[in-house]
């Protein structure tokens, strides 16, 4: 069994310790290729560029997503 505290902290002392728990704003930078806001040191999900160079794996993923969107729109148009 653990011991119980003999003295309780006041509300203000408790809350002073929590002053650094606030959420911080995300640090976003514009993409060098398309200008979209992205996290620093990451590949842009919009255009697939990283430090001004295209990344092959990401570009393939972007193409697949676009193809799937086209296929879905075609099937919806045919179904209606």
C-alpha positions as CSV (number, residue, x, y, z in Angstrom):
1,X,0.0,0.0,0.0
2,X,1.2,3.5,-0.8
3,X,1.2,6.4,1.6
4,X,-1.3,9.2,1.4
5,X,-0.2,12.8,1.1
6,X,-0.4,14.5,4.5
7,X,-0.9,18.0,2.9
8,X,-2.8,18.9,-0.2
9,X,-1.6,21.3,-2.8
10,X,-3.8,24.4,-3.5
11,X,-5.5,24.8,-6.8
12,X,-3.1,27.5,-7.8
13,X,0.0,25.4,-7.1
14,X,-1.5,22.5,-8.9
15,X,-2.3,24.6,-12.0
16,X,1.1,26.4,-12.0
17,X,2.7,23.0,-12.7
18,X,0.4,22.5,-15.6
19,X,1.2,25.8,-17.3
20,X,3.4,24.1,-19.9
21,X,0.8,21.5,-21.0
22,X,-0.9,23.9,-23.5
23,X,-1.0,22.8,-27.1
24,X,1.6,24.3,-29.4
25,X,0.9,25.6,-32.9
26,X,2.2,23.4,-35.7
27,X,5.2,24.7,-37.5
28,X,4.3,24.6,-41.2
29,X,6.4,25.7,-44.1
30,X,5.5,26.2,-47.8
31,X,6.5,23.5,-50.3
32,X,9.3,24.7,-52.6
33,X,7.5,23.2,-55.6
34,X,3.8,23.8,-55.3
35,X,3.6,26.1,-52.3
36,X,1.3,23.9,-50.1
37,X,1.8,24.1,-46.4
38,X,3.6,21.0,-45.1
39,X,5.6,19.9,-42.0
40,X,9.3,20.7,-42.4
41,X,11.7,17.9,-43.6
42,X,8.8,15.8,-45.1
43,X,7.8,15.0,-48.7
44,X,4.9,17.1,-49.9
45,X,1.8,14.9,-50.2
46,X,0.4,17.2,-52.9
47,X,3.2,17.1,-55.5
48,X,5.6,14.4,-54.1
49,X,8.7,16.7,-54.0
50,X,11.3,16.8,-51.3
51,X,14.0,19.5,-51.3
52,X,13.1,20.4,-54.9
53,X,13.5,16.8,-56.2
54,X,10.7,14.4,-57.1
55,X,10.4,11.3,-54.9
56,X,9.5,8.2,-57.0
57,X,7.6,6.3,-54.3
58,X,5.4,9.2,-53.4
59,X,4.7,10.0,-57.0
60,X,3.5,6.5,-57.6
61,X,1.2,6.7,-54.6
62,X,-0.3,10.0,-55.8
63,X,-0.9,8.5,-59.2
64,X,-2.7,5.5,-57.7
65,X,-4.9,7.7,-55.5
66,X,-5.8,9.8,-58.6
67,X,-6.7,6.7,-60.6
68,X,-8.9,5.4,-57.8
69,X,-10.8,8.7,-57.6
70,X,-11.4,8.6,-61.4
71,X,-12.6,5.0,-61.2
72,X,-15.0,5.9,-58.3
73,X,-16.4,8.8,-60.2
74,X,-16.9,6.7,-63.3
75,X,-18.8,4.0,-61.3
76,X,-20.9,6.5,-59.6
77,X,-21.8,8.1,-62.9
78,X,-22.7,4.7,-64.4
79,X,-24.7,3.7,-61.3
80,X,-27.0,6.8,-61.4
